[in-house]
């Protein structure tokens, strides 16, 4: 996949060849772009940097701190560094772009 163009299908094809539910596809400065496709259960732990999700396909629910909300393709979700979060009750085809950015500990509000 080229650095200038990342597609859902291309990212998922690369992820299928990988033994983890996530795969780093691009980085530049503090930005890291991954594709994430949990299998049955989302085992994420809080991250040390701010992150942004863009749901690529599928549906489910997202826990972000104390909030729980449904998610659908195209939805953008922000998680501050250090906050507990995970996807639940997601469809078998669920996949999301993940973007980590900024300094360790997150940016100032």
C-alpha positions in Angstrom: 0.0 0.0 0.0 1.5 3.4 -0.9 2.1 6.0 1.7 -0.1 8.4 -0.3 -3.1 6.1 -0.6 -4.5 3.8 2.0 -7.7 1.9 1.3 -9.8 -0.2 3.6 -9.5 -3.3 1.3 -5.7 -2.9 1.0 -5.3 -2.4 4.7 -7.4 -5.5 5.5 -5.5 -7.6 3.0 -2.3 -6.7 4.7 -3.8 -7.3 8.1 -4.9 -10.8 7.1 -1.3 -11.7 6.6 -0.4 -10.5 10.1 -0.8 -12.4 13.4 -2.1 -9.5 15.4 -5.5 -7.7 15.3 -3.8 -4.4 14.3 -1.2 -3.4 11.8 0.8 -0.1 11.5 0.4 1.1 7.9 1.9 4.6 8.0 3.8 7.0 10.2 5.0 10.6 9.9 6.2 12.8 12.8 4.0 11.9 15.8 1.3 10.4 13.6 0.9 6.6 13.4 -2.0 5.1 11.3 -3.1 1.5 11.9 -5.9 -0.8 10.9 -7.5 -2.6 13.8 -9.9 -5.6 13.5 -10.6 -7.3 16.8 -11.6 -10.9 16.8 -14.6 -11.5 19.1 -13.3 -9.5 22.1 -11.5 -6.2 22.2 -8.6 -6.6 24.6 -7.3 -3.0 24.4 -5.7 -1.3 27.3 -5.5 2.5 27.7 -2.9 4.1 25.4 -0.2 6.6 26.3 -1.0 8.9 23.4 -4.2 10.6 22.1 -6.0 8.5 19.5 -8.6 8.9 16.8 -10.7 6.0 15.4 -12.6 6.2 12.1 -14.9 3.2 11.8 -14.1 1.6 8.4 -16.8 -1.1 8.3 -19.2 -3.0 10.6 -21.2 -1.9 13.6 -21.0 -2.3 17.4 -20.7 -0.3 20.6 -17.9 1.8 21.9 -16.9 2.3 25.6 -15.0 5.5 26.1 -14.4 6.1 29.8 -17.9 5.9 31.4 -19.7 6.5 28.1 -21.2 3.8 25.9 -22.5 4.5 22.4 -23.3 2.7 19.2 -20.9 3.0 16.3 -21.3 2.7 12.5 -19.1 3.1 9.4 -17.7 6.6 8.9 -17.9 7.5 12.6 -15.0 9.4 14.1 -14.2 8.7 17.8 -11.6 10.5 20.0 -9.9 8.9 23.0 -7.6 11.0 25.2 -4.4 9.4 26.4 -4.8 7.1 29.4 -8.6 6.6 29.1 -10.0 3.1 29.3 -11.9 2.2 26.1 -12.9 -0.8 24.0 -15.4 -1.9 21.3 -18.2 -4.4 22.4 -20.8 -6.4 20.6 -19.3 -5.6 17.2 -20.2 -7.3 13.9 -17.9 -10.0 12.5 -16.7 -7.6 9.7 -15.9 -4.7 12.1 -12.7 -2.9 11.4 -11.5 0.6 12.2 -8.7 3.0 11.3 -6.6 4.0 14.3 -4.5 7.2 14.5 -2.2 7.9 17.3 -0.7 11.3 17.5 0.9 13.9 19.8 3.2 13.5 22.8 3.2 10.7 25.4 0.5 11.6 28.0 -1.6 13.4 25.3 -2.0 17.0 24.3 -3.2 19.7 26.7 -7.0 20.2 26.5 
